[in-house]
Amino acid sequence: MSTNLHSVLMIRPSSFRRNAQTAINNYFQNHELNLKNDLILKNAILEFDTLVFKIKECGINVLVFQDDLKLDTPDSIYPNNWITFHSDKRIVTYPMYAKNRRLERNEEVLDFLEKNNIQINELIDYSSAEENEIFLEGTGSMVLDRLNKKAYCSISDRTNENLVYEFCNDFEYMPIIFNSFHDHKEKRKLIYHTNVMMCIANDYCVICLDAIDNKEEMKKVIESLKDDHKEIITISEYQLEQFAGNMIELRKDKNSFLFMSKTAYNSLDNSQLKKLNTYSELVHSSVNTIEKCGGGSVRCMIAEIFN
């Protein structure tokens, strides 16, 4: 059994660059590129188009919305943070930490989806929580096991525990709450998004257990995954830094594809690759500029749409 993927939504950028507003607590984007913004954008568009081509090659329908320059949205390439789609044709829009990311919640995107025959029965909007400095950034904050109705959430400035519970109540998910950390300048810092340290697939989970410092929380996560008979494929903190947690499984008919960046793929060892290959066809694409400037990788670029 698996959830039935219809399409994926991807946003082709118009003003991609390093976003100073998100760099405050996204330490993955603190990689200085000695490139001017126009070249950063040019590289990002090329990386985006190449990834879209590879996804389409696997037979998956990709709905590409071309961002425009009406608003300053440097991170619009990451739509999974502000919108999620659910199999009952409900969609959710989310409260965003960075003020310029709030501009990504765009009515034109919803119009575009409806023109492409994506039925929307109900819109649930949590964005008013921003008024109280409360945030929940979609499937960045929550790694959803849609098959077993569980939401894995690492708490951070961008992931409010109370709002996680509200989502889980609205969609009948079980919350699996924990804290995860990575080293930054010789200090343990909260990981800004859960989806950079774990990826849930149909039959397995790629996860950096070393990032969960609290042993009881780690045990809770492991037990939950084992209860659902998922093979746990662990990655190191170094591999986490190479975006090996920021993968996404997309299933088409009976075929499973695991999409990741070239950076992530190159960080994996033969044993990990062998395990992953038993479940999914591995597809990797270079998004080096997007990773270094945006602090997110392939998974962040894709919003799944389900029947």
C-alpha positions in Angstrom: 0.0 0.0 0.0 1.2 3.6 -0.7 -0.2 7.0 -1.0 -1.2 7.8 -4.6 0.9 10.6 -6.0 -0.8 12.8 -8.6 1.8 15.5 -9.4 4.5 17.6 -7.8 4.5 21.4 -7.6 7.8 23.2 -8.2 8.4 26.9 -8.4 10.9 28.2 -11.0 12.7 31.1 -9.3 12.9 34.7 -10.5 15.0 36.3 -7.7 16.9 33.4 -6.0 19.8 34.5 -3.8 21.2 34.1 -0.3 18.4 35.2 2.0 19.8 37.1 5.0 16.4 36.8 6.8 16.7 33.0 6.9 20.4 32.8 7.5 19.8 33.8 11.1 19.0 30.2 12.1 19.7 28.2 8.9 23.3 27.4 9.3 23.3 25.2 6.2 23.3 28.3 4.0 26.4 29.9 5.6 28.5 29.0 2.6 29.7 32.2 1.0 29.8 32.0 -2.8 31.9 34.6 -4.5 29.3 35.1 -7.2 27.1 38.0 -8.0 23.4 37.6 -7.6 22.7 37.5 -11.3 25.0 34.5 -11.7 23.6 32.8 -8.7 20.1 33.1 -10.2 21.4 31.9 -13.6 23.0 28.8 -12.0 19.9 28.1 -9.8 17.6 28.2 -12.8 19.8 25.7 -14.7 19.9 23.4 -11.6 16.2 23.7 -11.2 15.4 22.9 -14.9 17.8 19.9 -14.8 16.1 18.5 -11.7 12.6 19.0 -13.3 13.8 17.1 -16.4 15.0 14.2 -14.3 11.8 13.9 -12.4 9.7 14.0 -15.6 12.0 11.3 -17.0 10.7 9.0 -14.3 7.1 9.5 -15.5 6.1 11.9 -12.7 4.0 14.9 -13.6 5.6 18.1 -12.7 3.6 21.3 -12.5 6.1 24.2 -12.8 4.9 27.6 -11.7 7.1 30.4 -13.0 7.8 32.9 -10.2 7.7 36.6 -11.2 9.4 39.7 -9.9 6.2 41.3 -8.5 7.4 40.4 -5.0 10.9 39.9 -3.5 10.8 36.1 -2.9 14.4 34.8 -2.8 13.3 31.4 -1.4 10.3 30.7 -3.6 12.1 27.7 -5.0 11.2 25.9 -1.7 7.3 25.7 -1.9 7.0 22.7 0.5 7.5 25.1 3.4 4.4 27.2 2.8 1.9 24.7 1.3 1.0 21.0 1.6 -1.5 18.9 -0.3 -3.5 16.1 1.2 -5.4 13.1 -0.3 -8.8 14.4 0.8 -8.1 17.4 -1.5 -7.5 19.7 1.5 -4.5 22.0 1.3 -2.7 23.8 4.1 -0.8 27.1 4.1 1.6 27.8 6.9 3.1 30.6 9.1 6.7 31.4 8.0 9.6 32.6 10.1 11.2 35.0 7.6 9.0 38.0 6.7 10.0 37.9 3.0 9.1 34.2 2.9 5.5 35.1 3.8 5.1 36.7 0.4 5.4 33.2 -1.2 1.8 32.4 -0.2 0.5 33.4 -3.5 -3.1 33.2 -4.8 -1.7 33.0 -8.3 -0.2 29.6 -7.4 -3.6 28.3 -6.4 -5.2 29.6 -9.6 -2.4 27.9 -11.6 -3.1 24.6 -9.8 -6.9 24.9 -10.5 -6.2 25.6 -14.1 -4.2 22.3 -14.1 -7.1 20.4 -12.8 -5.9 20.1 -9.2 -9.1 20.1 -7.1 -9.1 22.0 -3.8 -12.0 21.2 -1.5 -10.8 23.2 1.5 -8.0 25.6 2.4 -6.8 25.5 6.0 -4.7 28.5 6.8 -2.5 28.6 9.9 -0.6 31.7 8.8 -2.3 34.0 11.3 -0.1 32.4 14.0 2.7 34.7 12.6 1.1 37.5 14.6 2.1 35.7 17.7 5.6 34.8 16.5 4.5 31.1 16.1 5.7 29.2 13.1 5.3 25.9 11.3 7.0 25.5 8.0 5.1 22.7 6.2 7.0 19.6 5.3 10.2 21.3 6.3 9.1 21.4 9.9 7.1 18.1 9.7 8.3 14.9 8.0 5.0 13.2 7.3 4.6 9.5 7.2 1.4 9.7 5.2 1.0 5.9 5.1 1.0 5.5 8.9 -0.4 9.0 9.7 2.6 10.1 11.8 4.3 13.5 11.8 7.9 13.5 12.9 8.9 17.0 14.1 12.1 18.4 15.4 11.3 21.5 17.4 13.0 24.8 16.5 12.3 28.5 16.0 10.4 27.5 12.9 8.5 24.5 14.3 6.1 25.3 17.2 5.0 22.3 19.2 1.5 23.5 19.8 0.9 24.2 16.2 2.2 20.7 15.4 -0.5 19.3 17.7 -3.1 21.5 16.0 -2.1 20.1 12.6 -2.1 16.6 13.9 -5.6 17.0 15.4 -6.9 18.5 12.2 -5.5 15.7 10.0 -5.6 12.8 12.5 -1.8 12.3 12.6 0.2 11.1 15.5 2.9 13.6 16.5 6.5 12.3 17.1 8.2 15.2 18.8 11.9 15.5 19.5 14.9 17.9 19.3 17.8 17.5 16.9 21.1 19.3 16.7 24.2 19.8 14.6 27.6 21.3 15.2 28.1 24.9 14.1 31.2 26.8 15.2 31.9 24.3 17.9 28.4 24.6 19.4 25.4 22.3 19.2 22.7 24.3 17.4 19.1 23.3 16.8 18.5 21.9 13.3 16.2 24.4 11.6 14.0 21.9 9.7 13.3 18.3 10.4 13.6 17.4 6.7 17.3 18.0 6.6 17.9 15.2 9.2 15.4 12.6 8.1 13.5 11.3 5.1 10.5 9.0 5.4 9.9 6.6 2.5 7.3 3.8 2.1 9.5 1.0 3.5 12.5 2.8 5.0 13.7 5.9 6.8 17.0 7.7 6.2 17.9 9.5 9.4 20.7 11.0 11.4 20.1 9.5 14.8 23.3 11.1 16.1 21.6 14.5 15.8 19.1 13.5 18.5 21.1 14.1 21.6 18.4 13.0 24.1 18.6 9.2 24.3 14.9 8.8 25.3 13.8 10.9 22.3 16.0 8.9 20.0 14.5 5.7 21.4 11.0 7.0 20.8 11.8 7.8 17.2 13.4 4.4 16.6 10.5 2.5 18.2 8.0 4.4 16.1 9.8 3.6 12.9 10.2 -0.1 13.9 6.5 -0.3 14.8 5.8 0.6 11.2 8.3 -2.0 9.9 10.5 0.6 8.3 14.2 -0.2 7.8 16.3 2.5 9.5 19.2 3.6 7.3 21.4 5.9 9.4 23.5 8.7 8.1 26.3 10.5 9.9 26.3 14.2 10.9 28.8 14.8 8.1 26.4 13.3 5.6 23.6 15.3 7.2 25.6 18.5 6.4 25.9 17.2 2.8 22.0 17.1 2.6 21.8 13.3 2.7 18.7 13.7 5.0 17.0 16.0 2.5 15.8 13.3 0.1 12.3 12.5 -1.1 10.7 9.3 -2.3 8.2 9.7 -5.1 6.2 6.7 -6.2 4.7 6.2 -9.6 2.4 3.2 -10.0 4.5 0.4 -8.4 7.9 2.2 -8.9 9.8 4.0 -6.2 12.3 6.8 -7.0 14.5 8.4 -4.4 15.5 11.9 -5.4 18.5 13.6 -3.9 21.2 16.1 -4.7 24.6 15.1 -6.2 26.2 16.4 -3.0 24.1 14.0 -0.9 24.6 11.0 -3.3 28.4 11.5 -3.3 28.4 11.5 0.6 26.8 8.0 0.8 29.0 4.9 1.3 28.5 1.6 -0.7 26.6 0.0 2.2 24.0 2.8 2.3 23.7 2.9 -1.4 23.1 -0.9 -1.6 20.4 -0.7 1.0 18.6 2.2 -0.7 18.9 0.5 -4.1 16.9 -2.5 -2.7 13.9 -0.2 -2.3 14.2 2.6 -4.8 15.8 3.8 -8.0 18.2 6.5 -6.9 18.1 9.7 -8.9 20.6 12.5 -8.2 21.0 15.9 -9.6 23.4 18.8 -8.9 21.8 21.7 -7.0 25.0 23.0 -5.6 24.2 26.7 -5.9 20.7 26.2 -4.5 22.1 24.3 -1.5 24.9 26.7 -0.7 22.8 29.9 -1.0 19.4 28.6 0.1 20.4 26.1 2.8 17.9 23.6 1.4 18.2 20.8 -1.1 16.1 18.6 -3.4 13.4 17.6 -1.0 12.7 21.3 -0.1 12.1 22.1 -3.8 9.2 19.6 -4.2 5.6 19.8 -2.9 3.7 16.5 -3.5 0.1 16.6 -4.7 -2.0 13.5 -3.9 -5.2 12.2 -5.4 
